[in-house]
Amino acid sequence: MSKKNYHVVPNSNGDWRVIKEGNEKATRTFQTQKEAISFGREKAKLYETELVIHGKDGKIRDKDSYGNDPFPPKDYVN
């Protein structure tokens, strides 16, 4: 079974929600996106999954992986 990602998404009333992928109900709601990202990052690290951050328009603006990333960044040596 794959781990479910956490999403930071805007709410229609201006709040920000952290939602576990596949759930309809928010894990928690915050007044600011910054607070939601901080909480979502903690959850993603704890469960070794990905944090998906959406902008005000609902489109994905950033992703952070805290688990087994299938495409990890390569370290460049000079």
A tleap script that builds the chain and sets N, CA, C and O, in Angstrom:
source leaprc.protein.ff14SB
mol = sequence {
  NMET SER LYS LYS ASN TYR HIE VAL VAL PRO
  ASN SER ASN GLY ASP TRP ARG VAL ILE LYS
  GLU GLY ASN GLU LYS ALA THR ARG THR PHE
  GLN THR GLN LYS GLU ALA ILE SER PHE GLY
  ARG GLU LYS ALA LYS LEU TYR GLU THR GLU
  LEU VAL ILE HIE GLY LYS ASP GLY LYS ILE
  ARG ASP LYS ASP SER TYR GLY ASN ASP PRO
  PHE PRO PRO LYS ASP TYR VAL CASN
}
set mol.1.N position { 0.845 -1.177 0.000 }
set mol.1.CA position { 0.000 0.000 0.000 }
set mol.1.C position { 0.889 1.238 0.000 }
set mol.1.O position { 1.837 1.322 0.781 }
set mol.2.N position { 0.590 2.191 -0.863 }
set mol.2.CA position { 1.380 3.408 -0.935 }
set mol.2.C position { 0.934 4.402 0.134 }
set mol.2.O position { -0.209 4.390 0.590 }
set mol.3.N position { 1.861 5.247 0.510 }
set mol.3.CA position { 1.570 6.263 1.515 }
set mol.3.C position { 0.831 7.411 0.852 }
set mol.3.O position { 1.055 7.711 -0.321 }
set mol.4.N position { -0.050 8.049 1.606 }
set mol.4.CA position { -0.858 9.130 1.057 }
set mol.4.C position { -0.224 10.478 1.376 }
set mol.4.O position { 0.184 10.732 2.509 }
set mol.5.N position { -0.147 11.327 0.376 }
set mol.5.CA position { 0.456 12.645 0.500 }
set mol.5.C position { -0.449 13.604 1.256 }
set mol.5.O position { -1.651 13.374 1.391 }
set mol.6.N position { 0.149 14.681 1.746 }
set mol.6.CA position { -0.595 15.760 2.391 }
set mol.6.C position { -0.620 16.956 1.443 }
set mol.6.O position { 0.380 17.283 0.805 }
set mol.7.N position { -1.782 17.602 1.365 }
set mol.7.CA position { -1.958 18.757 0.490 }
set mol.7.C position { -2.325 19.987 1.311 }
set mol.7.O position { -3.137 19.907 2.233 }
set mol.8.N position { -1.724 21.120 0.971 }
set mol.8.CA position { -2.105 22.416 1.544 }
set mol.8.C position { -2.941 23.101 0.472 }
set mol.8.O position { -2.450 23.417 -0.611 }
set mol.9.N position { -4.231 23.327 0.797 }
set mol.9.CA position { -5.152 23.871 -0.203 }
set mol.9.C position { -5.939 25.046 0.369 }
set mol.9.O position { -6.192 25.110 1.572 }
set mol.10.N position { -6.328 25.984 -0.515 }
set mol.10.CA position { -7.127 27.119 -0.049 }
set mol.10.C position { -8.571 26.689 0.216 }
set mol.10.O position { -9.094 25.792 -0.445 }
set mol.11.N position { -9.195 27.330 1.176 }
set mol.11.CA position { -10.594 27.114 1.498 }
set mol.11.C position { -11.393 28.280 0.918 }
set mol.11.O position { -10.842 29.367 0.749 }
set mol.12.N position { -12.636 28.092 0.620 }
set mol.12.CA position { -13.450 29.135 -0.012 }
set mol.12.C position { -13.612 30.379 0.868 }
set mol.12.O position { -13.905 31.458 0.352 }
set mol.13.N position { -13.428 30.247 2.183 }
set mol.13.CA position { -13.586 31.412 3.064 }
set mol.13.C position { -12.264 32.114 3.356 }
set mol.13.O position { -12.214 33.000 4.210 }
set mol.14.N position { -11.194 31.732 2.661 }
set mol.14.CA position { -9.904 32.398 2.823 }
set mol.14.C position { -8.943 31.665 3.747 }
set mol.14.O position { -7.766 32.018 3.811 }
set mol.15.N position { -9.417 30.657 4.460 }
set mol.15.CA position { -8.542 29.846 5.302 }
set mol.15.C position { -7.752 28.872 4.437 }
set mol.15.O position { -7.986 28.755 3.234 }
set mol.16.N position { -6.805 28.173 5.076 }
set mol.16.CA position { -5.999 27.158 4.400 }
set mol.16.C position { -6.175 25.838 5.113 }
set mol.16.O position { -6.171 25.783 6.343 }
set mol.17.N position { -6.330 24.774 4.348 }
set mol.17.CA position { -6.547 23.448 4.913 }
set mol.17.C position { -5.390 22.519 4.569 }
set mol.17.O position { -4.776 22.623 3.507 }
set mol.18.N position { -5.113 21.612 5.495 }
set mol.18.CA position { -4.182 20.518 5.234 }
set mol.18.C position { -5.053 19.276 5.125 }
set mol.18.O position { -5.780 18.930 6.056 }
set mol.19.N position { -4.974 18.614 3.984 }
set mol.19.CA position { -5.818 17.444 3.720 }
set mol.19.C position { -4.928 16.264 3.334 }
set mol.19.O position { -4.037 16.389 2.493 }
set mol.20.N position { -5.184 15.126 3.960 }
set mol.20.CA position { -4.496 13.899 3.582 }
set mol.20.C position { -5.152 13.385 2.307 }
set mol.20.O position { -6.377 13.321 2.209 }
set mol.21.N position { -4.333 13.024 1.341 }
set mol.21.CA position { -4.820 12.571 0.037 }
set mol.21.C position { -5.883 11.483 0.202 }
set mol.21.O position { -5.690 10.513 0.935 }
set mol.22.N position { -7.003 11.663 -0.492 }
set mol.22.CA position { -8.081 10.690 -0.451 }
set mol.22.C position { -9.169 11.035 0.558 }
set mol.22.O position { -10.253 10.454 0.521 }
set mol.23.N position { -8.891 11.973 1.457 }
set mol.23.CA position { -9.881 12.392 2.444 }
set mol.23.C position { -10.644 13.614 1.966 }
set mol.23.O position { -10.100 14.440 1.233 }
set mol.24.N position { -11.885 13.734 2.371 }
set mol.24.CA position { -12.670 14.928 2.053 }
set mol.24.C position { -12.544 15.963 3.163 }
set mol.24.O position { -12.543 17.168 2.911 }
set mol.25.N position { -12.439 15.472 4.396 }
set mol.25.CA position { -12.362 16.351 5.554 }
set mol.25.C position { -10.914 16.761 5.810 }
set mol.25.O position { -9.999 15.945 5.693 }
set mol.26.N position { -10.715 18.027 6.159 }
set mol.26.CA position { -9.374 18.540 6.441 }
set mol.26.C position { -8.819 17.931 7.716 }
set mol.26.O position { -9.549 17.702 8.680 }
set mol.27.N position { -7.511 17.670 7.709 }
set mol.27.CA position { -6.826 17.238 8.918 }
set mol.27.C position { -6.839 18.384 9.916 }
set mol.27.O position { -7.050 18.190 11.113 }
set mol.28.N position { -6.606 19.598 9.388 }
set mol.28.CA position { -6.620 20.801 10.224 }
set mol.28.C position { -6.757 22.026 9.319 }
set mol.28.O position { -6.369 21.990 8.151 }
set mol.29.N position { -7.311 23.109 9.866 }
set mol.29.CA position { -7.511 24.355 9.128 }
set mol.29.C position { -6.733 25.480 9.806 }
set mol.29.O position { -6.640 25.532 11.033 }
set mol.30.N position { -6.176 26.379 8.994 }
set mol.30.CA position { -5.346 27.476 9.496 }
set mol.30.C position { -5.765 28.792 8.856 }
set mol.30.O position { -6.389 28.806 7.794 }
set mol.31.N position { -5.415 29.900 9.512 }
set mol.31.CA position { -5.734 31.217 8.961 }
set mol.31.C position { -4.772 31.617 7.852 }
set mol.31.O position { -5.140 32.365 6.947 }
set mol.32.N position { -3.528 31.115 7.921 }
set mol.32.CA position { -2.544 31.495 6.901 }
set mol.32.C position { -1.969 30.255 6.208 }
set mol.32.O position { -1.952 29.155 6.760 }
set mol.33.N position { -1.504 30.478 4.985 }
set mol.33.CA position { -0.872 29.396 4.240 }
set mol.33.C position { 0.432 28.976 4.919 }
set mol.33.O position { 0.775 27.794 4.930 }
set mol.34.N position { 1.151 29.933 5.478 }
set mol.34.CA position { 2.420 29.649 6.143 }
set mol.34.C position { 2.221 28.660 7.297 }
set mol.34.O position { 3.005 27.722 7.446 }
set mol.35.N position { 1.192 28.860 8.102 }
set mol.35.CA position { 0.893 27.955 9.215 }
set mol.35.C position { 0.532 26.561 8.690 }
set mol.35.O position { 0.968 25.549 9.238 }
set mol.36.N position { -0.264 26.526 7.630 }
set mol.36.CA position { -0.685 25.254 7.045 }
set mol.36.C position { 0.517 24.488 6.485 }
set mol.36.O position { 0.611 23.272 6.651 }
set mol.37.N position { 1.424 25.188 5.830 }
set mol.37.CA position { 2.618 24.548 5.274 }
set mol.37.C position { 3.477 23.964 6.390 }
set mol.37.O position { 3.977 22.846 6.269 }
set mol.38.N position { 3.647 24.703 7.459 }
set mol.38.CA position { 4.446 24.231 8.582 }
set mol.38.C position { 3.864 22.945 9.175 }
set mol.38.O position { 4.598 21.990 9.431 }
set mol.39.N position { 2.558 22.921 9.391 }
set mol.39.CA position { 1.888 21.739 9.931 }
set mol.39.C position { 1.963 20.580 8.933 }
set mol.39.O position { 2.266 19.448 9.311 }
set mol.40.N position { 1.685 20.866 7.663 }
set mol.40.CA position { 1.730 19.834 6.629 }
set mol.40.C position { 3.112 19.227 6.488 }
set mol.40.O position { 3.247 18.023 6.271 }
set mol.41.N position { 4.139 20.057 6.612 }
set mol.41.CA position { 5.517 19.581 6.518 }
set mol.41.C position { 5.823 18.612 7.671 }
set mol.41.O position { 6.465 17.583 7.462 }
set mol.42.N position { 5.363 18.943 8.880 }
set mol.42.CA position { 5.558 18.058 10.035 }
set mol.42.C position { 4.916 16.692 9.776 }
set mol.42.O position { 5.526 15.653 10.034 }
set mol.43.N position { 3.686 16.704 9.267 }
set mol.43.CA position { 2.974 15.450 8.983 }
set mol.43.C position { 3.687 14.655 7.892 }
set mol.43.O position { 3.850 13.442 8.018 }
set mol.44.N position { 4.110 15.327 6.828 }
set mol.44.CA position { 4.782 14.648 5.721 }
set mol.44.C position { 6.097 14.012 6.186 }
set mol.44.O position { 6.437 12.904 5.770 }
set mol.45.N position { 6.829 14.714 7.045 }
set mol.45.CA position { 8.074 14.164 7.578 }
set mol.45.C position { 7.779 12.960 8.470 }
set mol.45.O position { 8.449 11.931 8.376 }
set mol.46.N position { 6.782 13.091 9.327 }
set mol.46.CA position { 6.424 12.029 10.258 }
set mol.46.C position { 6.042 10.744 9.536 }
set mol.46.O position { 6.443 9.654 9.942 }
set mol.47.N position { 5.267 10.875 8.467 }
set mol.47.CA position { 4.778 9.707 7.729 }
set mol.47.C position { 5.590 9.398 6.476 }
set mol.47.O position { 5.224 8.525 5.690 }
set mol.48.N position { 6.704 10.126 6.295 }
set mol.48.CA position { 7.616 9.931 5.164 }
set mol.48.C position { 6.873 9.915 3.838 }
set mol.48.O position { 6.933 8.948 3.077 }
set mol.49.N position { 6.179 11.000 3.586 }
set mol.49.CA position { 5.407 11.131 2.354 }
set mol.49.C position { 5.715 12.473 1.708 }
set mol.49.O position { 6.730 13.094 2.025 }
set mol.50.N position { 4.866 12.920 0.822 }
set mol.50.CA position { 5.102 14.164 0.092 }
set mol.50.C position { 4.136 15.245 0.550 }
set mol.50.O position { 2.980 14.963 0.867 }
set mol.51.N position { 4.616 16.489 0.583 }
set mol.51.CA position { 3.777 17.648 0.858 }
set mol.51.C position { 3.551 18.363 -0.463 }
set mol.51.O position { 4.504 18.748 -1.140 }
set mol.52.N position { 2.286 18.541 -0.829 }
set mol.52.CA position { 1.920 19.212 -2.077 }
set mol.52.C position { 1.274 20.538 -1.701 }
set mol.52.O position { 0.244 20.562 -1.027 }
set mol.53.N position { 1.880 21.647 -2.137 }
set mol.53.CA position { 1.409 22.982 -1.781 }
set mol.53.C position { 0.698 23.605 -2.978 }
set mol.53.O position { 1.270 23.727 -4.061 }
set mol.54.N position { -0.555 23.995 -2.765 }
set mol.54.CA position { -1.364 24.620 -3.805 }
set mol.54.C position { -1.415 26.128 -3.569 }
set mol.54.O position { -1.359 26.586 -2.428 }
set mol.55.N position { -1.522 26.887 -4.644 }
set mol.55.CA position { -1.657 28.330 -4.544 }
set mol.55.C position { -3.111 28.725 -4.349 }
set mol.55.O position { -3.986 27.864 -4.265 }
set mol.56.N position { -3.371 30.029 -4.276 }
set mol.56.CA position { -4.734 30.536 -4.094 }
set mol.56.C position { -5.667 30.095 -5.214 }
set mol.56.O position { -6.875 29.971 -5.015 }
set mol.57.N position { -5.095 29.857 -6.397 }
set mol.57.CA position { -5.898 29.437 -7.548 }
set mol.57.C position { -6.151 27.926 -7.554 }
set mol.57.O position { -6.846 27.416 -8.432 }
set mol.58.N position { -5.587 27.211 -6.575 }
set mol.58.CA position { -5.779 25.766 -6.473 }
set mol.58.C position { -4.754 24.944 -7.229 }
set mol.58.O position { -4.689 23.726 -7.061 }
set mol.59.N position { -3.947 25.599 -8.064 }
set mol.59.CA position { -2.926 24.879 -8.835 }
set mol.59.C position { -1.722 24.574 -7.956 }
set mol.59.O position { -1.388 25.340 -7.051 }
set mol.60.N position { -1.075 23.448 -8.234 }
set mol.60.CA position { 0.120 23.063 -7.484 }
set mol.60.C position { 1.230 24.062 -7.762 }
set mol.60.O position { 1.540 24.360 -8.915 }
set mol.61.N position { 1.830 24.581 -6.685 }
set mol.61.CA position { 2.925 25.532 -6.846 }
set mol.61.C position { 4.250 24.994 -6.339 }
set mol.61.O position { 5.308 25.527 -6.676 }
set mol.62.N position { 4.201 23.922 -5.516 }
set mol.62.CA position { 5.435 23.348 -4.990 }
set mol.62.C position { 5.166 21.963 -4.414 }
set mol.62.O position { 4.043 21.646 -4.021 }
set mol.63.N position { 6.213 21.145 -4.372 }
set mol.63.CA position { 6.143 19.813 -3.773 }
set mol.63.C position { 7.429 19.576 -3.007 }
set mol.63.O position { 8.514 19.941 -3.459 }
set mol.64.N position { 7.297 18.959 -1.839 }
set mol.64.CA position { 8.459 18.570 -1.051 }
set mol.64.C position { 8.298 17.109 -0.675 }
set mol.64.O position { 7.255 16.709 -0.157 }
set mol.65.N position { 9.329 16.307 -0.932 }
set mol.65.CA position { 9.272 14.888 -0.643 }
set mol.65.C position { 10.070 14.577 0.619 }
set mol.65.O position { 11.213 15.009 0.767 }
set mol.66.N position { 9.453 13.822 1.524 }
set mol.66.CA position { 10.109 13.442 2.767 }
set mol.66.C position { 10.166 11.927 2.928 }
set mol.66.O position { 10.426 11.427 4.022 }
set mol.67.N position { 9.929 11.211 1.862 }
set mol.67.CA position { 9.957 9.755 1.920 }
set mol.67.C position { 10.955 9.206 0.938 }
set mol.67.O position { 11.999 9.809 0.692 }
set mol.68.N position { 10.636 8.072 0.384 }
set mol.68.CA position { 11.483 7.460 -0.625 }
set mol.68.C position { 11.159 8.082 -1.970 }
set mol.68.O position { 10.265 7.619 -2.678 }
set mol.69.N position { 11.874 9.113 -2.313 }
set mol.69.CA position { 11.661 9.839 -3.559 }
set mol.69.C position { 12.136 8.980 -4.731 }
set mol.69.O position { 13.312 8.622 -4.788 }
set mol.70.N position { 11.240 8.642 -5.672 }
set mol.70.CA position { 11.655 7.824 -6.807 }
set mol.70.C position { 12.609 8.558 -7.747 }
set mol.70.O position { 13.286 7.922 -8.555 }
set mol.71.N position { 12.672 9.878 -7.655 }
set mol.71.CA position { 13.563 10.683 -8.497 }
set mol.71.C position { 14.343 11.662 -7.618 }
set mol.71.O position { 14.136 12.871 -7.712 }
set mol.72.N position { 15.239 11.153 -6.762 }
set mol.72.CA position { 15.972 12.044 -5.874 }
set mol.72.C position { 16.895 12.979 -6.661 }
set mol.72.O position { 17.354 12.628 -7.748 }
set mol.73.N position { 17.166 14.158 -6.118 }
set mol.73.CA position { 18.071 15.076 -6.820 }
set mol.73.C position { 19.482 14.513 -6.836 }
set mol.73.O position { 19.917 13.834 -5.905 }
set mol.74.N position { 20.175 14.812 -7.913 }
set mol.74.CA position { 21.570 14.354 -8.022 }
set mol.74.C position { 22.490 15.408 -7.440 }
set mol.74.O position { 22.303 16.603 -7.666 }
set mol.75.N position { 23.477 14.961 -6.694 }
set mol.75.CA position { 24.479 15.876 -6.166 }
set mol.75.C position { 25.526 16.103 -7.250 }
set mol.75.O position { 26.039 15.161 -7.854 }
set mol.76.N position { 25.826 17.366 -7.477 }
set mol.76.CA position { 26.805 17.701 -8.488 }
set mol.76.C position { 28.146 18.006 -7.817 }
set mol.76.O position { 28.213 18.734 -6.827 }
set mol.77.N position { 29.193 17.439 -8.374 }
set mol.77.CA position { 30.528 17.652 -7.831 }
set mol.77.C position { 31.300 18.492 -8.849 }
set mol.77.O position { 31.306 18.191 -10.042 }
set mol.78.N position { 31.947 19.545 -8.362 }
set mol.78.CA position { 32.756 20.403 -9.239 }
set mol.78.C position { 34.122 19.832 -9.462 }
set mol.78.O position { 34.931 20.426 -10.175 }
savepdb mol mol.pdb
quit
